[in-house]
Amino acid sequence: MSDNNNLKLNDELANKIESMSENSIRNEKGNKKNYLWIVFVIVGVIIAGLLVFYIITAQKYKEVYFPKTYINGIDASGKTPDEIREEIKNQCSDFTIIVNSKGREPQEIHASDIGLHYVAGTEPDDLLNDQNIWLWPIESQKEKHKDISTVTELNDSLLEKECSKLSAFDDSSAVSPADAYLGEYDGSSNAYQIVKENDGNIIVNKPYAVSAIKEAILTLKPDIDLEKTPVDIYSKAKIRSDNKELAEEKEKYDSFVRAKVIYPDYDIVLDGNTLQNWLVPDNNGSFKYDENKIKNFVAMVAASYDTLGLDRRLVTQYGNETTVGGGDFGWKVDQEAEIEEIKKLLKESKETTREPVFSSRGITHGENDWGDTYVEINLAKQHLFFVKDGKLIVSSDLVSGGLQRKAPTPTGVYDINYKGRNAVLRGPRRADGSYSYESPVSYWMPFNKGIGLHDAKWRSRFGGTIYKYDGSHGCINLPLSKAKTIYENISTGVPVIVYSDDFEIMNMPEDPEEIAKRLEKEKKEEQAKIEAEAKKAIKVPEKAKETKAPVKDKPKAQPASRPAEPETVPQETQAETMPQETAPIEWGPAFDRSESAQETQPETIPVTDEYVEAEVYTDAENVPGE
């Protein structure tokens, strides 16, 4: 019974609990519905409020302008048309506009001078009516500039009068337009420069300029720049810097100065800086180079290079200085040929490094144009030096042109014309066909027409005053060995410097041949000394002691007629062999003893027995002599 009761209680309790849960769920659903209604109501109220605010604000902009609205430069934000009219009226009473113009100082026009006054109009109302009030949230964020021109008026006659007073309208003080043109040569760019055009500042459209000023005044603008009007009112140059014909003219001129000729020996440069002054008009409306200026330039080049016939300073082998002039050796510019070369190079319009065309050439450029290989002849001292590569090769006395013949050797600077072996030098031909003299020589080296260096085997003495009473016909007579050494070391074109200076000798260089002889003598003496020392060093062997060998058998008697055999010397007592003498080196005249020089000594030209007949000379002044 009790168990049944318990079960019944439990069922009742479970039912109550279930009933309470269902009520709770129903209550929660009801509460949620209430919350949603509250939210809906709040949102609705907000939207309604915003809508009311939007409508009320839109209606406001029926009366005032949107924010950020500017009318004739006046901030009209939140203002009514009447307020704008009032402000415009106030502006008109003390309005002044600043007129800016090209190349002029700014000037002013005052309202009182042009009858500027306010005229009430509907334009401010029209601008307000044009506003879309329903777009006020968007339009309020935009900056808007509006210009109205009918709210003010002025006196046109007074305005024109005031404008005529402006410096911008004064043509007499204005700058006239100037066309672009080809200017001067510019050395930094090596070209001609186009000078930019100048449009000037003359107002050629004055009516439009007045109307532009009027429009700015009626809209109460504080200033106006006449250079920035929609229509260009100023004068213009006809030829602009980008003109095609002008560019072609520039290229033509540039081609005249584009050439560059460099003479590096004397740092002479012919370029546009010089060429620009050479242009002269031709008959075709173009230009050409001035012939006289080309000639003058080449003459200047020649003055720098030429040495032929000029006085030149020589530091002699004696150490003294002298001056040598005349002769036919040296640099000489062929000016006519060089002028033609210059013209050709100018047409090519390019840079060239060159030396001029020469009719005569030296060895090196400068005062001493003979270089370091030359023959030096002092007629007063009757002595010759032959220097090769700066080294003295030959020093020799000589016999020059005889004073008794009135045929002195001419001074000057010459060069070896050619070399010849076994020549016959002949004097003028007599009436019977024979020659006044015939002199065979082994070594012939002419340098001045028929005058040359040669051996003179018929002479036993050279130097001194022989030339005064027994001189040559003009040639330089030399000892055979000296002429041979010169011949073997000299070549065509080597300068021959002839001067006559009886100065006091500062230093007489030693004859290379004598140096060679002395060295040879010293070498032989040294060799003899070595040989003597070697002989002293040889030991004389002692006589071997006689020893008797043990007698085994009695020797047989020798025949009486047979000579006794020589006693045998022991091998260890043989005398040492005497060292063989080394053959001495044969040093020839002026022969360089250095190893490098020995490797480069010229080969001796074989002498033949046949003589080659020299050219027959008939000019008594240039007859080669013995």
Secondary structure, 3 states (H helix, E strand, C coil): CHHHHHHHHHHHHHHHHHHHHHHHHHHHHHHHHHHHHHHHHHHHHHHHHHHHHHHHHHHHCCCCECCCEEECCEECECCCHHHHHHHHHHHHHCCEEEEECCCCCCEEEEHHHHCCEECCCCHHHHHHHCCCHHHHHHHCCCCEEECCCCCEECCHHHHHHHHHHCHHHCHHHCCCCECCEEEEEECCCCEEEEECCECCCCECCHHHHHHHHHHHHHCCCCEEEHHHCCCCCECCCCCCCCCHHHHHHHHHHHHHHCCEEEEHHHCEEECHHHHCCCEEECCCCCEEECHHHHHHHHHHHHHHHCCCCCCEEEECCCCCEEEECCECCCCEECHHHHHHHHHHHHHHCCEEECCCCEEECCCCCCCCCCCCCEEEEECCCCEEEEEECCEEEEEEECECECCCCCCCCCCEEEECCCCEEEEEEECCECCCCCECCEEEEEEEEEEECCEEEEECCCCCCCCCCHHHHHCECCCEEECHHHHHHHHHHCCCCCEEEEECCCCCCCCCCCCHHHHHHHHHHHHHHHHHHHHHHHHHHCCCCCCCCCCCCCCCCCCCCCCCCCCCCCCCCCHHHCCCCCCCCCCCCCCCCCCCCCHHHHHHCCCCCCCCCCCEECCCCCCHHHCCCC
